[in-house]
């Protein structure tokens, strides 16, 4: 299962939407993801994907406009996490 598939399932659950309606080019705004909802989603992303998102949620909200943006960001965080010595 790809990051996008897992994210679509997470968003479908969080937003009570049909996963088929959550496309990579769908804006988070069109899915009615406001500031508070974004924070909730990022906490779920942290748990689901085992990553740690930066705490500046306003900056992330400006950077992450679409579902595809968020999936790419999760992949980037996962790659950084794998590269970090433990």
N, C-alpha and C positions, 0 to 999 in steps of 0.2 A: 504494500500500500504506500503510495507516495505521500509526501508532505501535504500536497494540495488535497488529496483525498481525505487524509486525516483531519486537516483543517476544515474542510467542508463539513465533515461529520460533526466536529466540535461546534462550528458555527450553527449548523442546523439544530443541534441540541440547545445551544445557548439562546438562539434567536427564535426557536420554534418555527423553523422554515423547512421546506422541502429541499434536501441537498441538491437536487437537480437545478434549483433556481439560483444556487450560489456558484456563479461562474468566475473564473479568474479576473475578468475585466469588470466585474461588479464593484462599484465603489462601496466602501464601508458606509458612507453617508446614505446611499440608496438602500442599504440594509438596516438603516436607522440605528447605526452604531454611534452613539454620542460619547462624550468624554467619560462619563461614569461607566458606560457599557464597555468602552475600550479597555479601561482598567480591569474590569472583571474578565474580559476575554484574555488579556495578557496574563493574568494569574492562571487561567486555565491552560494557556499555551505553555507557561512555565512547567506546570504539572504534567501535561500530556506529552511534551516533547523533551523534558529534562533539560531545559535551557534556562538561562537567567536573562530576562529582558532588562534593559536599562530602566532606571527609576524615573527618568524624565518623560512622563507619558505625553505631555503636550508636544514635545519635539517628535516623538514617535507618531503621534496622530497627524502631524504635518507631513511627515515622511511617508507614512503608509496610507495610501489613498485607496488601493484596491485589494481584493482578496489575493490576487497574484503577488502584489507587493508584500503582503504579510507572509505568504508562503515562502517567497524568496528570502525575506528577512529571517524567518525561522531556520531555513537551510544555512544561511550565513552564520547565525548564532551557533547552530549545531556543529558546523565546521570549525569554528573558533574554539568551541568547547572540546572537540576531539584533539585539537592541536595544542591545547594547554597541558603542560606536564602536571602529573598528579603526584 
